[in-house]
């Protein structure tokens, strides 16, 4: 068996490519080659979540993961029943260093495209609306997510407050009723 070679890939690509490989092939046994401890741990956790028993062999600076699926992954709610809401209230992910937070937000938004199920709705409030306007580096990512069926809502009051309404480049202008009623309608809420 030829290993899935993911050396040189950075987060979240090793997990995304492993997931795609499993979806395309349906294999019960997998070998993955990565070249850093973070990718090794992330792929290991993903495979375990997917029902694989995983062993790891360190080879110099590389990690060789072998996985054997002994059981199907379990889920309390099936993908078809999930209604995932993503709530973004800022321009970065996490608190602390804004440079790192920007990198994390880009990675987070790119990863949303790979979720199953895709998010039902992404809501942007407060400074988060800056991610939806014409000058945002995230517009193309968000347009791609929207094209996959995700509804993107930007708070109209927030856009007005920051004088950005005319610059909205993705999604639609929303109101607090739509925003507030989204929470009880969702089965899962993600806030980066």
N, C-alpha and C positions, 0 to 999 in steps of 0.2 A: 504494500500500500504506500503510495506516494503522499508525504505529508503536505498539508496546506501551508505554504511558505508565506508567512506574514512578517518576515523580518523587514525592518525599516519603516513599518507602519506605526503611526501614532494614534493615540486614543481619539475617537472611539472605533477606528477602522478595523483593528483586529477582531473585535466582537461582531461588528456589522458584517464583515466578510465571512466569519465563521458561521453566523446565523444564515446568511444567504446560501452558503455552501450546503448547509444541512437542509434548508428548504428545497434547494434544487436537486439534491441527490437522495435525500431520505435515508442516508446511511445509518447503520447502527454502531459503526466503529469509525473513529476519526483520529488522525494524528495532525497536530498543529505545531509549527515551528515559529517561535517569536524570539526577539533579541533584547528584551528588557523585562525586568521584574514586574512592572506595572501591567504590561500587556499579558504576561503570564498569569497573574492573579485575576485579571478581568476575564480572560478567556476561560480560565478554570471555573470561576463562579458562574459564568454563562452556561457552560456545558453541564455543570451540576444542576442548575435550574432546569435545563432541558432534559434531565433524567439520566445523565451520563455519570459513570464512576470514572474519575480522572486520576492518572498518575503523571508525575512530572520527573523528567530527567534533565539535570543541568549539564550542558556540554560546553565548557568554556564560558563564553559570554552569552550563550544561547540557551533557550529552554525548549525542550521537546515534550509536548503534552500528548498523552494517549488517552483516548476516551472510549468507553464501551457503554452503550445504552442498554441498561438492564430493565428500565421501566419508562413509561411515558411520563412526561412532565405533568404534574397535576395543577389544576387551577380551580379555585372556588367559583369564579365567574368565567364563562367562556368568552372568547374574543368577540363573538357576535353580540353578547349581552353587555359588553363594556361600553361605557360612554365617558371617554376621558376628556376632562377639561384641563387646559393649561392656563395658568394665571400668571401674567408677567407684569410686575409693578416697578421695574427699573431697567436700566440699560446694561447692567452687568449681572453676573451670577455670583451670589455669595457676597460676603462683606469682607473688607480688608483692602487688598490691592486691586485697583480698578483695571490695571493692565491685564492681570490674571483673570479678573472677572469678565473682561471682554473676550478673552480667549475661550473661557468656559462657556459663555453665552453662545458664541459661534458654534462650538462643539455640541452644545445642548440642542440648538435649533436644527443643526444638521442631523443629529441623532433622531429627532422627532419623526423625520421622514421614514425611518426604518422600523418604528414601533408597529406592533400588531396587537390591537387595532391602532390605526392612525388616530391621532387626537380628533375628537368630535368638534371641538371649538378651542381657539386660543384667544384669550382676552388680554388686551393691553390697557393698563391704567397708569396714572401718574406719569413719571418720566419714561415709563415703558413705551408710551406712544411714539417716542422718538425713533424706535426701531421700525416703525411702519411708514415713515415719511421718505420723500424722494432722495434725501441725502444719506440715508441709512445704508450701511454696508450689508445689511441683512435683507433688503427688499427682495433680491432674487431668491434667496433661500425661502423666504415666507411665501413668495409667489408659487414656488414649487410645491410647498406644503399645501397651499390653498388648492392647487391643481389636482392634488390627490384626494380632495373632498373635505378638507378641514375648513371650517368657517373661521374667519379671522375678524375679530371685533376690536375696534379702537374706541375708547371712551371719548364721546363728543365733548363733554365738559373739560376733559384734560387737553384735548386738541385745542379747544378755544383758549384755555388758560395759557398755554404755551404759544398761542397764535400759529398753530400748525395745520389747521383744518384744510386749508387750500393745498397743502403739500402732501396729503395722504396719498400713498403710492400703492398700498396693498390693503385688502380687506375693506370693511365698511364701517362707517361711523355708527356707534351704538349709544345706548342710554343706560342709566343705572338700573332700570327695571329689567332689561335684557341681561345685564351683567349679574344682578342679584339672583334672578330666577335661574341662571345657569348652574349655580352651586347645588341646589337640591335636585336638579334634573340629572346631574352627573353621577356616575357610579364611582369615579375616581377623580381626584383633583391633584394636579402636579403644580408646584410652585418652585421654580428654580432659585 
